[in-house]
Amino acid sequence: QVQLVEAGGGLVEPGGSLRSSCVVSVSGFRFYTLCWYRQAPGKQRELVALLAGDGTTKYLDSVKGRFTISRNNAKNTVYLQMNSLKPEDTAVYYCNFGRFWGQGTQVIVSS
């Protein structure tokens, strides 16, 4: 049974930083594409960042240069480093592996 367990999120002022992590219980972790999505109130879930097994990354235009997705294959963990946060980044963030989803962590950017 594949499980994704997230940690991180929280409340931060505009311009601040947060890091979310997601442990994925799957064999062959290093080969798989991992993603972070987010869903703001009243909006559809959107892809924030993608990290392929070959290291290729893709980002939502509005987070490019501010967010970084990375992985630690030894720990089966994917990270989302979020810098220069803006109020419009407020959302529930989900890690994703194929059809499997993390439980979601809340990020609130507010002064």
C-alpha positions as a Markdown table, in Angstrom:
| # | Residue | x | y | z |
|---|---|---|---|---|
| 1 | Gln | 0.0 | 0.0 | 0.0 |
| 2 | Val | 1.5 | 3.3 | -1.1 |
| 3 | Gln | 1.3 | 6.0 | 1.5 |
| 4 | Leu | 2.3 | 9.7 | 1.3 |
| 5 | Val | 2.8 | 11.5 | 4.6 |
| 6 | Glu | 3.2 | 15.2 | 4.5 |
| 7 | Ala | 4.7 | 17.6 | 7.1 |
| 8 | Gly | 5.3 | 21.3 | 7.1 |
| 9 | Gly | 3.0 | 24.1 | 6.1 |
| 10 | Gly | 2.0 | 26.8 | 8.5 |
| 11 | Leu | 1.4 | 30.5 | 8.9 |
| 12 | Val | 3.9 | 32.9 | 7.6 |
| 13 | Glu | 4.1 | 36.6 | 6.8 |
| 14 | Pro | 4.4 | 37.8 | 3.2 |
| 15 | Gly | 8.0 | 37.5 | 2.0 |
| 16 | Gly | 8.6 | 34.6 | 4.4 |
| 17 | Ser | 9.6 | 31.0 | 3.7 |
| 18 | Leu | 8.3 | 27.5 | 4.4 |
| 19 | Arg | 9.3 | 24.0 | 3.6 |
| 20 | Ser | 7.0 | 21.1 | 3.1 |
| 21 | Ser | 8.1 | 17.5 | 3.0 |
| 22 | Cys | 6.4 | 14.3 | 1.9 |
| 23 | Val | 7.6 | 10.7 | 2.7 |
| 24 | Val | 6.5 | 8.3 | 0.0 |
| 25 | Ser | 6.4 | 4.6 | 0.9 |
| 26 | Val | 7.2 | 3.0 | -2.4 |
| 27 | Ser | 10.0 | 0.9 | -3.8 |
| 28 | Gly | 12.1 | 2.4 | -6.5 |
| 29 | Phe | 11.3 | 5.9 | -5.3 |
| 30 | Arg | 14.3 | 7.4 | -7.2 |
| 31 | Phe | 12.8 | 6.5 | -10.6 |
| 32 | Tyr | 9.4 | 8.1 | -10.2 |
| 33 | Thr | 7.9 | 11.5 | -11.0 |
| 34 | Leu | 6.7 | 13.3 | -7.9 |
| 35 | Cys | 4.5 | 16.4 | -7.8 |
| 36 | Trp | 3.2 | 19.1 | -5.5 |
| 37 | Tyr | -0.3 | 20.5 | -6.1 |
| 38 | Arg | -2.2 | 23.2 | -4.3 |
| 39 | Gln | -5.9 | 24.1 | -3.9 |
| 40 | Ala | -7.0 | 27.5 | -2.7 |
| 41 | Pro | -10.5 | 28.0 | -1.4 |
| 42 | Gly | -13.1 | 28.1 | -4.2 |
| 43 | Lys | -10.4 | 27.2 | -6.8 |
| 44 | Gln | -9.4 | 24.1 | -8.7 |
| 45 | Arg | -6.4 | 22.1 | -7.6 |
| 46 | Glu | -3.4 | 23.1 | -9.7 |
| 47 | Leu | 0.1 | 21.7 | -10.3 |
| 48 | Val | 2.7 | 23.7 | -8.6 |
| 49 | Ala | 5.9 | 21.7 | -9.2 |
| 50 | Leu | 7.0 | 18.4 | -10.8 |
| 51 | Leu | 10.2 | 16.5 | -10.4 |
| 52 | Ala | 10.9 | 13.6 | -12.8 |
| 53 | Gly | 13.1 | 10.7 | -12.0 |
| 54 | Asp | 15.7 | 12.1 | -14.4 |
| 55 | Gly | 15.8 | 15.3 | -12.4 |
| 56 | Thr | 13.7 | 17.4 | -14.9 |
| 57 | Thr | 11.6 | 20.0 | -13.1 |
| 58 | Lys | 8.6 | 22.0 | -14.1 |
| 59 | Tyr | 6.9 | 24.8 | -12.2 |
| 60 | Leu | 3.7 | 26.8 | -12.2 |
| 61 | Asp | 4.6 | 30.2 | -13.8 |
| 62 | Ser | 3.6 | 32.1 | -10.7 |
| 63 | Val | 6.0 | 30.3 | -8.5 |
| 64 | Lys | 9.0 | 30.1 | -10.8 |
| 65 | Gly | 12.1 | 31.5 | -9.1 |
| 66 | Arg | 10.5 | 31.3 | -5.6 |
| 67 | Phe | 9.7 | 27.6 | -5.1 |
| 68 | Thr | 12.0 | 24.7 | -5.5 |
| 69 | Ile | 11.1 | 21.0 | -5.6 |
| 70 | Ser | 13.8 | 18.5 | -4.6 |
| 71 | Arg | 14.1 | 14.9 | -3.4 |
| 72 | Asn | 16.2 | 12.8 | -1.0 |
| 73 | Asn | 16.2 | 9.3 | -2.5 |
| 74 | Ala | 17.8 | 7.8 | 0.6 |
| 75 | Lys | 14.8 | 9.0 | 2.7 |
| 76 | Asn | 12.1 | 8.5 | 0.1 |
| 77 | Thr | 11.2 | 12.1 | 0.6 |
| 78 | Val | 10.2 | 15.0 | -1.7 |
| 79 | Tyr | 10.4 | 18.6 | -0.6 |
| 80 | Leu | 8.9 | 21.9 | -1.6 |
| 81 | Gln | 10.9 | 24.9 | -0.5 |
| 82 | Met | 8.7 | 28.0 | -0.7 |
| 83 | Asn | 10.4 | 31.4 | -0.6 |
| 84 | Ser | 9.2 | 35.0 | -1.0 |
| 85 | Leu | 5.7 | 33.8 | -0.2 |
| 86 | Lys | 2.7 | 35.9 | -1.2 |
| 87 | Pro | -0.8 | 36.0 | 0.1 |
| 88 | Glu | -2.0 | 34.4 | -3.2 |
| 89 | Asp | 0.1 | 31.3 | -2.3 |
| 90 | Thr | -2.3 | 30.5 | 0.5 |
| 91 | Ala | -3.7 | 27.1 | -0.1 |
| 92 | Val | -3.7 | 23.5 | 0.9 |
| 93 | Tyr | -0.6 | 21.8 | -0.6 |
| 94 | Tyr | -0.7 | 18.1 | -1.6 |
| 95 | Cys | 2.1 | 15.9 | -2.7 |
| 96 | Asn | 1.3 | 13.4 | -5.4 |
| 97 | Phe | 2.6 | 10.2 | -6.8 |
| 98 | Gly | 0.6 | 8.8 | -9.7 |
| 99 | Arg | -2.9 | 8.2 | -8.3 |
| 100 | Phe | -1.8 | 8.6 | -4.7 |
| 101 | Trp | -2.1 | 11.8 | -2.7 |
| 102 | Gly | -0.7 | 13.1 | 0.6 |
| 103 | Gln | -3.1 | 14.3 | 3.3 |
| 104 | Gly | -2.5 | 17.9 | 2.5 |
| 105 | Thr | -0.9 | 20.7 | 4.6 |
| 106 | Gln | -2.2 | 24.2 | 5.0 |
| 107 | Val | -0.1 | 27.2 | 4.0 |
| 108 | Ile | -1.4 | 30.6 | 5.0 |
| 109 | Val | 0.5 | 33.7 | 4.0 |
| 110 | Ser | -0.8 | 36.7 | 5.9 |
| 111 | Ser | 0.4 | 39.7 | 7.9 |
